[in-house]
Amino acid sequence: MTGGGTCESSAGYVGHELNGSGGSAPISAKTQTFHRPVGPIAYDCVKVIIVRDGSAILFSEFGQRLVKLGDVVLLCANTLCGSEPECPITATTVYMDTDYLIDQVFWQHVGLLCDRLDARELASAMYVEPAQVLRLGEQRVGLVMPWLDELVRLTVDGDQYRRFNRVQALWFSLADVIAPFVKVSPVRLTPSQRERIRPTLPRHRQFNPLRTEARKIADLLRSELARRWTLDDLAGEIHLSVSQMTRVFTDAFGKTPLAYLTIIRAEELARLLRDTDLPIEAAMRQVGWHSRGHGSQLFRQYVGITPIEYRRLSAATA
């Protein structure tokens, strides 16, 4: 249910995965039926997964949860999530560009915010749980299914650009049903919040493009996964100070460089546990974790289960 793995598509394939990069539509959707375990895998966009039939055990930062018809899974960008179907499970996944959603936060609270940088900070303060399971119930999910089917059809036909206003209308209708179930942290919105550290006049209405330095750091981390990276090492690679480098990367990916490194290490460790017979300690060393206890703790923090449990789960369903 994370958008990858072995599946049968009941509505065709989108043609490309929405990943928040230039040239991708801000909203896209597809419906799939899953028969085998998936992930854990992380996407750099926000995902809303609506369960339409069947059930599965989902594992992410919330631990393990059973999801079934009537449930909606909300995953923030760069959040690892995997699943083990109990039986064939059908779900529609809506992929959304993070900047598009930040823009909606901005306009929702435009009277209290100075610019889109403030909107990004507000969203980070409100939506602190990266993975949530929302129990909408069968009746509410049945209500939104026609909207989901139309959204998928527009995506498959490539009409999400030409029919963009209709796509937005479908998303807003869906969001109106889902939003009351989303857990947010209480944030006091007062006029004093207009006074920000980085005021912008006139109001800034565009997001900056992804900086080359941020892309270079991500490429370095992925290409040398097992290296004992430090913030000083990374900053030196792109000739910025540690604070500048951290800000540039976090603005681009929504995670600090070392948090991002943990995610891709956990992702690769899961692949090794699933696809190879390497002992767990050897697999951990291969991704850069030299302490089994520390590695297990980090893996469980981001995946929701321990490496031992994950290997047992993979073996049982192979």
Salt bridges, closest charged atoms under 4 A:
GLU8 OE1 - HIS35 NE2 3.57
GLU17 OE2 - LYS30 NZ 2.78
ASP71 OD2 - ARG135 NH1 2.52
ASP99 OD1 - ARG120 NH2 3.08
ASP103 OD1 - ARG116 NH2 2.49
ASP118 OD1 - ARG196 NE 2.93
GLU121 OE1 - ARG196 NH2 2.63
GLU121 OE2 - ARG198 NH2 2.95
GLU129 OE2 - LYS183 NZ 3.63
ASP149 OD1 - ARG52 NH1 2.91
GLU150 OE1 - ARG166 NH2 2.81
ASP157 OD2 - ARG153 NH1 3.77
ASP159 OD2 - ARG162 NH2 3.31
GLU213 OE2 - ARG211 NH2 3.00
GLU224 OE1 - ARG227 NH1 3.54
GLU237 OE2 - ARG227 NH1 3.89
GLU267 OE1 - ARG222 NH2 3.86
GLU268 OE2 - ARG271 NH2 2.75
ASP275 OD1 - ARG274 NE 3.72
GLU281 OE2 - ARG292 NH1 3.88
